[in-house]
Amino acid sequence: MTLTRYSAAASYLLATLFISASHITAALQSNAKGSPQEIFSGSDECSDVDRCVCGSRDPCEVQLDVPDACMDSNSMSLCPVVFFLHGAGGTITGFARNSGVHDAGVIGVYPQGVNGWNTGPKGTNTCDWDDYDCTTDPDEGKFILDIINEVRDLGAHGNVYVHGSSNGAALAYRLAANANEIPIKGIIAKITQMLEYPLRSGPGDLNYNQPEGHQRVSVLNIMGTDDGLIPYEGGSSAVFDGDTSFELYSALESNVFWAIQNNCRTEPIISKVQCDLCTDSVADFYEYPNCADGTIVEHYKVYGGTHANAGRAALGGRTESEVVFDFIERCETGVGPTAPTNPSPVSPVLVPTTPVASPVSAPTCVDDTSWRGKVSEDHDCAYVAQDPSVRCKWINIDNLAAYEGCPAACNSCNGDTTSAPIMRTTSSPVSPVPVPTVPVEGNCLNICDTHSHEWIVKCGWELACSGCPRCDGDTTSAPIASPTSSPVSLVPAPTTPVASPVSAPTCV
């Protein structure tokens, strides 16, 4: 596999970049496999105030690994640039031997963290996590952005990807969340998911833990179900040292967040793939289809995988490295999933259809035992009751809000919702049906269009922007595509379902 394929237009772009960058004294150079170049170290003096990459970081080292195949005659390159981020307490030592960039035809960047990466509570920090003006603790967003700018100046102009494991994956999510300022095309995040709380943490301006704008970033996430350090279901973790300000989304909630961010369908297509480390040798592969701008959101659920081994699993007949570079290649070409070798046979996964709903009188303050959130079967009324201020706004697959299906958990029995019938499904599925109006506060145009943390809290995880009213002051919903009952073929190479629009009277 190689990712070094250029068109005539790309060659012209390289020539143009060469002319515009002729003032740069240093130039991109290739190196032998296993012998990366050191472009920054702690001994570098800060002669350029605007480009003092290391600053007070100790230790500080950044290696650049450039295959011969990525170089052109002008010492320029359009090969993808892939950052490899180690875990907490790790080093960059093994990347030169094991990254695989020379075989894949991409440029590798190996930055060294300071006792890991500053993405949460750290005993070595001198400032509180919410001291954004702190200048003594590592500012990871600025560090990575400065490296990107330097690599660009050298002549590497390909798209930027981030591959991280554990603490490195936490930083990958942080960088993706700030992709409106940091030019990240895609991330590969192993054995962790995105933070739910806090919204920001650590020094500087590039410290948001969820995206604040419209930036689209492709995401491949791999997690084990038996991870004792970073729970698959999210919540707290020992890595936070008891600080209750930090909580993780569940793996599936994190994936749905990025599906929403990339304007994908939020109902995943799920298939079984071979997995050498999994219980029963099978993992679940989640694909969130129809993403905007050629972005990709995918997830591997590694059954029985732990924090130590889930990220190393061979999946779908591919090695760990092949899974990573196949994802990057598809991000570059905008192509869907590549068929795995010898996939385990499974039955086709049908696109969910919207069933006919029949009103049933709701008993006084009794939760519906069959209500489950749209994202996970584990999200029942008892789960909603653990955080009702947020979770009572969630909906199920039939668009029934939790405050209706779980009136006891949401303490909604004495409000107007007591007269609202709880919708039970019959056995006669049809499509489409009208999408109910979603109760939200404030200016929903701004809430939906910013995908901000405030919007998620108000509208609920499982509504997505498609469930929010889109016109300020209007209570009707925008048209939403509802899938028909046509089945979708097995992943890989899914068939795109035909969508029927649900009309809205005024808000279009």
C-alpha positions in Angstrom: 0.0 0.0 0.0 1.2 3.5 -0.8 -0.4 6.9 -0.5 2.0 8.7 -2.8 -0.2 9.2 -5.8 -0.2 12.7 -7.4 -2.1 14.2 -10.3 -0.9 16.8 -12.8 -2.8 19.4 -10.8 -0.9 18.3 -7.6 2.4 18.6 -9.4 1.5 22.1 -10.5 0.5 22.9 -6.9 3.9 21.7 -5.7 5.7 23.8 -8.2 3.7 26.9 -7.0 4.4 26.1 -3.4 8.1 25.8 -4.2 8.2 29.3 -5.7 6.2 30.8 -2.8 8.4 29.1 -0.2 11.7 29.9 -1.8 12.6 32.1 1.1 12.8 29.2 3.5 16.4 28.3 4.3 15.8 24.7 5.3 14.2 22.2 2.9 12.4 18.9 3.4 14.8 15.9 3.2 14.2 12.2 3.1 15.8 9.7 5.5 16.4 6.0 5.7 13.9 3.7 7.3 14.6 3.5 11.0 16.6 6.8 11.1 14.2 9.7 11.5 15.5 13.3 11.6 15.4 15.4 14.8 13.9 18.7 13.9 13.5 20.0 17.5 15.1 19.3 20.8 15.2 20.9 24.3 18.5 22.4 23.5 17.1 24.6 20.7 17.3 28.3 21.4 14.2 30.4 20.9 15.7 32.8 18.3 12.3 33.2 16.7 9.7 34.4 19.3 6.8 33.3 17.1 8.2 29.9 16.4 9.6 28.7 19.7 8.3 25.2 19.5 9.9 23.7 22.6 9.7 26.7 24.9 9.9 25.5 28.5 8.9 22.0 27.7 11.3 19.5 29.3 11.8 17.0 27.8 11.2 18.2 24.2 12.0 16.3 21.1 10.3 16.0 17.7 11.4 13.6 15.0 10.5 13.8 11.3 10.4 10.6 9.2 10.3 11.2 5.5 10.4 8.3 3.0 12.2 8.7 -0.4 8.9 8.0 -2.1 7.4 11.2 -0.7 9.9 13.6 -2.1 9.7 15.4 -5.5 12.5 17.2 -7.4 11.7 20.5 -5.6 12.1 19.0 -2.1 8.4 19.3 -1.6 5.7 16.7 -0.7 2.0 16.2 -0.8 2.1 12.9 1.2 -0.2 12.7 4.2 1.6 13.9 7.4 0.8 11.6 10.3 1.5 12.5 13.9 2.1 9.5 16.2 1.3 10.2 19.8 2.4 7.9 22.6 0.5 7.1 25.8 1.0 8.5 29.3 4.6 7.8 30.5 5.6 6.6 27.0 8.3 7.8 24.6 8.8 8.2 20.9 11.6 5.6 20.8 9.7 2.8 19.0 8.0 4.8 16.3 11.1 4.9 14.1 11.0 1.1 13.9 7.3 0.4 14.1 5.3 3.3 12.6 5.1 1.8 9.1 5.3 5.2 7.3 8.0 4.0 4.8 5.9 1.1 3.7 2.7 3.1 3.5 4.3 6.1 1.8 3.4 8.8 4.3 5.4 11.3 6.4 5.7 10.5 10.1 6.0 13.1 12.9 7.0 11.8 16.4 6.6 14.4 19.2 7.7 13.7 22.8 5.2 14.5 25.5 6.0 15.8 29.0 5.1 12.9 31.2 2.4 12.1 28.7 0.0 14.7 27.3 -1.7 17.5 29.3 -5.3 16.4 28.6 -6.5 16.1 32.2 -5.4 16.2 35.8 -1.7 15.7 36.1 0.4 15.6 39.3 3.2 17.4 37.5 1.1 20.5 36.6 1.5 23.7 38.6 -1.8 25.3 37.6 -5.4 24.3 38.0 -6.9 22.7 34.9 -9.2 25.7 34.4 -6.4 28.3 34.5 -6.4 28.9 30.8 -3.8 31.7 31.2 -1.2 29.3 32.7 2.2 29.6 31.1 4.1 26.9 33.1 2.1 23.8 32.1 2.3 22.2 28.6 0.1 23.9 26.0 -0.5 20.9 23.8 -2.5 22.6 21.1 0.1 25.3 20.5 2.9 22.7 20.5 1.3 20.6 17.8 0.2 23.6 15.7 3.8 25.0 15.9 5.1 21.7 14.6 2.6 21.6 11.8 3.6 25.1 10.8 7.3 24.2 10.8 6.7 21.0 8.8 4.7 23.1 6.3 7.6 25.6 6.0 10.0 22.7 5.3 7.8 21.7 2.3 5.4 19.0 3.6 2.0 20.1 2.4 -0.1 17.0 2.7 -3.2 16.6 4.9 -2.5 16.1 8.6 -3.6 13.1 10.5 -3.2 12.1 14.2 -2.7 8.6 15.4 -2.9 8.2 19.2 -3.3 5.5 21.8 -4.7 6.0 25.3 -3.4 9.4 26.5 -2.2 10.1 23.0 -5.8 9.4 21.7 -7.1 11.8 24.3 -4.9 14.5 22.7 -6.0 13.4 19.2 -9.6 14.2 20.2 -8.5 17.5 21.7 -6.8 18.4 18.4 -9.8 17.4 16.4 -12.0 19.5 18.6 -9.8 22.5 17.8 -9.6 21.8 14.0 -11.1 25.2 13.3 -7.6 26.4 14.2 -5.4 23.3 13.8 -5.6 21.8 10.3 -6.5 18.2 11.2 -8.0 16.0 8.4 -8.6 12.8 10.5 -7.7 11.0 13.7 -7.2 7.4 14.7 -8.1 7.1 18.4 -7.3 3.9 20.2 -8.5 2.9 23.7 -10.2 6.1 24.7 -13.1 8.2 23.7 -13.9 11.9 23.9 -14.3 13.9 27.1 -17.8 14.9 28.0 -16.7 17.2 30.8 -15.2 19.8 31.2 -15.7 21.8 28.0 -12.2 23.2 28.2 -9.1 22.2 30.2 -5.4 23.2 30.2 -3.5 26.3 29.1 -4.1 28.4 26.0 -6.8 28.9 23.5 -6.6 25.5 21.7 -7.9 23.6 24.7 -11.6 22.8 23.9 -12.6 19.2 24.5 -15.5 19.3 22.1 -15.7 21.2 18.8 -17.1 24.6 18.9 -17.5 25.2 15.1 -18.4 23.5 11.9 -15.0 21.8 11.3 -15.3 18.3 9.9 -12.7 15.6 11.0 -12.8 12.0 10.1 -12.6 9.6 13.1 -11.6 6.0 13.5 -12.1 4.8 17.1 -11.0 1.4 18.5 -12.0 0.3 22.0 -12.2 -2.8 24.1 -15.2 -3.7 26.1 -13.2 -5.0 29.1 -10.9 -2.0 29.5 -10.5 -1.5 33.2 -8.8 1.9 33.0 -10.9 3.7 30.3 -14.5 2.2 30.6 -16.2 1.5 27.3 -19.4 2.9 28.8 -17.6 6.2 29.8 -17.9 8.1 33.0 -15.0 8.5 35.4 -11.6 6.9 35.2 -8.6 6.3 37.4 -6.6 8.5 35.1 -8.5 11.6 36.5 -7.1 11.0 40.0 -10.5 11.4 41.6 -11.2 14.8 40.0 -15.0 14.7 39.4 -14.8 17.6 37.0 -13.6 15.1 34.3 -15.9 12.5 32.7 -15.8 10.6 29.4 -18.6 10.0 27.0 -19.4 6.4 26.3 -17.7 5.0 23.2 -20.9 5.0 21.3 -21.9 8.5 22.4 -18.5 9.8 21.4 -19.0 8.2 17.9 -22.5 9.7 17.6 -21.1 13.1 18.5 -18.7 13.0 15.5 -21.3 11.6 13.3 -23.4 14.6 14.1 -20.4 16.9 13.6 -19.7 15.4 10.2 -23.4 15.4 9.2 -23.4 11.6 8.9 -26.4 9.4 9.6 -26.4 8.7 13.4 -27.8 5.2 13.0 -24.7 3.1 12.4 -24.5 0.1 10.0 -23.1 -2.7 12.1 -21.3 -5.8 10.9 -19.1 -8.6 12.3 -15.4 -8.8 11.4 -12.7 -11.2 12.4 -10.6 -10.2 15.5 -7.6 -12.1 16.7 -7.8 -10.8 20.3 -11.6 -10.8 20.7 -13.9 -13.0 22.7 -15.2 -15.6 20.1 -12.7 -14.0 17.6 -15.3 -11.4 16.5 -15.5 -7.6 16.8 -18.4 -5.3 15.8 -17.6 -2.7 13.1 -19.7 0.4 13.2 -20.0 2.7 10.2 -21.9 6.0 10.2 -22.8 6.5 6.6 -23.5 9.5 4.3 -21.0 11.9 6.0 -20.5 15.3 4.5 -17.4 16.4 2.6 -16.1 12.9 2.2 -15.5 12.5 6.0 -15.6 9.1 7.7 -16.7 8.0 11.2 -16.0 4.4 12.1 -15.7 2.3 15.3 -14.4 -1.1 16.2 -15.9 -2.7 19.4 -13.3 -5.2 20.5 -15.1 -7.7 22.6 -13.0 -8.8 25.6 -10.3 -6.2 24.6 -8.4 -4.6 27.5 -6.5 -1.3 27.8 -3.3 -3.3 27.1 -4.3 -5.1 23.9 -7.5 -3.7 22.2 -5.5 -1.2 20.2 -3.2 -3.9 18.8 -6.0 -6.2 17.5 -6.0 -7.4 13.9 -9.4 -6.6 12.5 -11.1 -7.8 9.4 -8.1 -9.8 8.3 -5.8 -6.7 8.6 -3.0 -6.0 11.0 -3.1 -3.0 13.3 -1.0 -0.9 10.9 -3.0 -1.9 7.9 -6.2 -0.8 9.6 -4.7 2.6 10.3 -3.3 3.3 6.8 -6.4 1.9 5.0 -8.4 4.5 7.0 -6.0 7.3 6.0 -6.0 6.2 2.3 -9.8 6.2 2.3 -9.9 9.7 3.8 -7.5 10.9 1.1 -9.6 9.3 -1.7 -13.1 9.7 -0.2 -13.8 6.0 -0.7 -15.9 3.9 1.7 -14.8 0.9 3.7 -12.5 -1.6 2.0 -13.7 -5.2 2.1 -12.0 -7.2 4.9 -10.3 -10.5 4.2 -12.4 -13.5 5.1 -15.1 -11.6 7.1 -17.2 -13.6 9.5 -20.6 -14.3 8.0 -23.5 -12.3 9.4 -27.1 -11.6 8.5 -27.8 -8.3 6.7 -28.3 -5.3 8.9 -31.5 -3.5 8.1 -31.9 0.3 8.2 -34.2 1.0 11.1 -37.7 2.0 10.0 -40.1 4.2 11.9 -43.0 2.1 13.3 -46.6 3.2 13.6 -47.2 4.6 17.0 -50.3 4.0 19.0 -51.2 6.3 22.0 -51.5 4.5 25.3 -52.5 6.1 28.5 -49.5 6.6 30.8 -50.0 5.3 34.4 -49.4 7.9 37.0 -45.6 8.4 37.4 -44.5 5.0 36.2 -41.5 4.6 33.9 -41.8 2.7 30.7 -39.6 -0.4 31.2 -39.2 -0.8 27.4 -37.8 2.8 26.8 -34.2 2.8 25.6 -32.2 5.7 24.3 -31.5 5.8 20.6 -27.7 5.4 21.0 -27.5 2.4 23.4 -29.7 -0.4 24.8 -28.1 0.3 28.2 -29.7 3.8 28.3 -32.9 2.9 30.1 -35.0 5.0 32.5 -32.7 4.1 35.4 -29.7 5.4 33.4 -31.7 8.6 32.6 -32.4 9.1 36.3 -28.7 9.4 37.1 -28.5 12.7 35.2 -32.1 13.8 34.5 -31.3 17.5 33.7 -29.4 16.3 30.5 -30.8 12.8 29.8 -34.5 13.6 30.1 -34.1 15.4 26.7 -32.8 12.2 25.0 -35.1 10.3 22.6 -35.5 6.7 21.6 -35.6 5.2 18.2 -39.2 6.2 17.8 -38.4 9.9 18.7 -40.1 9.6 22.1 -38.4 11.8 24.6 -37.3 10.4 28.0 -39.4 12.9 29.9 -42.4 11.1 28.4 -41.1 7.6 28.5 -39.5 7.9 31.9 -41.8 10.3 33.8 -40.8 9.1 37.3 -37.1 9.3 36.4 -37.6 12.8 35.0 -40.1 14.0 37.7 -42.4 15.1 34.9 -45.6 13.5 36.2 -47.0 16.8 37.6 -46.3 18.9 34.4 -48.1 19.2 31.1 -46.4 16.0 30.0 -48.8 13.9 32.1 -51.5 14.3 29.5 -49.1 13.3 26.6 -49.5 9.7 25.7 -46.6 7.3 25.8 -46.1 5.9 22.3 -46.0 2.2 22.0 -45.0 0.6 18.8 -47.2 -1.8 16.9 -46.1 -4.7 14.7 -46.8 -2.7 11.4 -43.8 -0.7 10.4 -44.2 2.1 8.0 -42.1 5.1 6.9 -42.0 8.0 7.2 -43.9 9.6 10.1 -43.8 13.2 11.3 -40.9 14.1 13.6 -42.2 15.6 16.8 -41.3 19.2 17.8 -38.4 19.2 20.2 -38.7 21.4 23.3 -35.5 23.6 23.5 -34.5 26.9 24.9 -33.1 30.0 23.4 -32.1 30.6 19.8 -32.1 27.1 18.3 -30.6 28.4 15.0 -27.5 29.2 16.9 -27.6 26.1 19.0 -27.9 23.8 16.1 -25.5 25.6 13.8 -22.7 25.8 16.3 -22.8 22.2 17.6 -21.7 23.6 20.9 -21.6 22.0 24.3 -24.6 24.2 25.2 -26.6 22.8 22.3 -25.8 19.2 23.3 -27.0 19.8 26.9 -30.1 21.6 25.8 -31.1 19.4 22.9 -29.8 16.1 24.2 -27.3 13.6 22.8 -29.8 11.6 20.8 -31.7 14.4 19.1 -28.9 15.5 16.7 -29.2 18.9 15.0 -31.9 17.4 12.7 -34.3 17.3 15.7 -33.8 21.0 16.7 -36.0 23.7 15.2 -33.8 25.5 12.8 -35.7 28.9 12.5 -35.4 31.4 15.3 -38.8 31.8 16.9 -40.4 29.0 14.9 -41.5 25.8 16.6 -41.6 23.6 13.5 -38.8 21.3 12.5 -36.8 21.4 9.3 -37.2 18.6 6.8 -35.5 15.4 7.9 -34.7 12.4 5.8 -36.3 9.3 7.1 -35.0 6.0 5.8 -37.3 3.6 4.1 -37.6 -0.1 4.8 -35.1 -1.0 2.1 -32.4 -3.2 3.5 -28.7 -2.1 3.4 -26.1 -4.6 2.3 -23.4 -5.9 4.6 -20.6 -3.6 5.6 -18.1 -3.3 3.8 -19.4 -1.6 0.6 -22.8 -0.6 2.0 -25.7 0.3 -0.2 -27.0 3.9 0.5 -30.6 3.7 1.5 -33.2 5.8 -0.2 -34.5 8.6 2.0 -37.9 10.2 2.0 -38.2 13.8 3.2 -40.5 14.6 6.1 -42.2 17.8 5.3 -42.3 20.8 7.6 -44.9 23.5 7.1 -42.9 26.7 7.6 -39.3 26.1 8.6 -37.2 25.0 5.6 
